[in-house]
Amino acid sequence: MTAGDVQRLDETAHETRVPLLDLTAWRETHGIVAGITARTGEFDLGLASLESTKAVTARWRAFFAEMRPAFSGFVMSFHAHRATIASYGPDTKGWVIGDGLDGHATTDAGILLMVPVADCVPVYLLHPPTNTLALLHAGWRGIADGILESGLASVAELSGDPRPSEVIMHCGVGICGDCYEVGHEVFEAVTGSAVSGRVKLDLRVALTDRARRAGVGTITATQWCSAHDRDRFFSHRRSGGTDGRMVAYLGRPRG
Ligand SMILES: [Zn+2]
């Protein structure tokens, strides 16, 4: 299930009132909160959930309660499966929901970047010298459209450091190559390699290959697969489109 020969870094349970899986290493080494909500208790945060708005909103309130007071701005978007990224400054407060964005970036503490996912890969980018952060929603369309390259460009711009070698990247919980069969046109759009018929596509391997080409200094990937591990996560593909959504999150707590 791992993404090629990339170093493994798994999200692990973080004891809170809501189900959070954290990248403990980022918290301990960099003071950065990064992770993803788990399925536990059917903790669906999907804004297009089949459940009642009341139930979904109650979970969001519980999630925000857990993240305060370290964070006072919470940003996300309805996705377009493209490569558009927004950045956020210190005046960002409350729950900000954009439209047409697949990535968010900031250098400020107190802002929690979020992307809803259920098979698409959340990509966490960190430039440690400046605490510049970007969180990307990377499905096949976004990868083909250059979401990773857009994310790296945002980090370079916000940090003022053009060297991708200084960037740390983690490919989080998404569907693995064994579980994700696609048409040849999808494979070709993502990898640039010609194939025929239906083939397996590993989004994390595709992201890793692109990151290496871009010169990213450190790349890690989770072992978790949203479909293999559907008892723990939501999977759009494995559920036939009925599953809920996790929320991947990334931010630097206020001091
Ligand atoms: Zn899998």
Boltz pocket constraint, residues with backbone or C-beta under 6 A from the ligand:
constraints:
  - pocket:
      binder: B
      contacts: [[A, 1], [A, 174], [A, 175], [A, 176], [A, 177], [A, 178], [A, 179], [A, 225], [A, 226], [A, 227], [A, 228], [A, 229]]
      max_distance: 6.0
